[in-house]
Amino acid sequence: MHRRYMDEFMEASERLQPRYSPGKCNGRLVLFEARESPDTEYLRSGLAESGIEVHTVPASHLDLMEEPVVVETAAIVRESFPGDNAAA
């Protein structure tokens, strides 16, 4: 059931993405990129004043938040935001 909703979400995202124009972030961004995703570097160029930290995860986009890949995703979050992990 969960997978069906994710598939519907991804289809909607693909339809809406061409209309989306993000603003510039004043800080730094942390991007989780699935290895099996298309190259999106041209989309993120100039989005963050302090740069973008890109982490390529060995999975498809839909697997980033599923076991066992989510364990690696969580480790990257903890590493990228060390001061924000008091409850972790």
N, C-alpha and C positions, 0 to 999 in steps of 0.2 A: 504494500500500500504506500509506504513512504517513498519508494522509488518512483511510483507513478506520479506523485505530486512533484517530485524533483524534476522529472521529465517534462511535466507541464510548465513548471517554472522556467526551465532552461529554454523551452520553445518560445515562451513569452519574452524572455530576456533577449533572445536573438532577434525577435521582431522589433523590440523597443530600442535596442542599443543604438541603431543608426540615428535616432532622434535625440539621444542623450548627449549633452555637452557639459562636462563637469567644470567647476570653477577651480581656481588654484588654491592649494592648501598652504597655509603659512608655515607649517612644520615639516616633519618627515613622514613618509608613508611606509608601511610594511606591507608588501604584496606577497601573497601565496599564489604561486603559479603552478598549475598541474603540468607535468612534463608532457602529457599527451594533449595539451591545448595548442591552438594556433598561436603564432607569434603576435604579441600585442604591444611590443615596445613602442611602436609608432603612436599608439593610443595614449600612452602614459607619459610621453615626453613633455616636460615642462609643467607637470601637475603639482609638484611639491617644491617649495623654495629650498628646503633642506635636503632634498634628494629622496630617492626611493630605494629602499632595501628590498631586493627581490630574492625570494626563496623558492627554488624549484623543487617541488615534491614529486616523487616517483609514483604518480597515480593519474587517473583521469579526474576531471573537475568534480564529478559527482561523488568521487571516493574520498575527497579531502577531509570530510567530516565523518567518515565511516571507519570502523575497525578494519585492519590494524593501522591504517594510514593516519587516523586522527591522533594517535600517540605521537607520531613525528610532528604533526601540525601543532599539538599542544607544547611540545618541547621547544619549537621555534618561537612560539608566543612567549613562553617564559624567558627565553634567551633575549628576545627583542625588547621586552618590557620588564627588566629585572626589578625595578622599584614598585611595580604594580602587582606583585605576586605575594603579598603578605598572607593571604588566605590559601594559597596554593600548597 
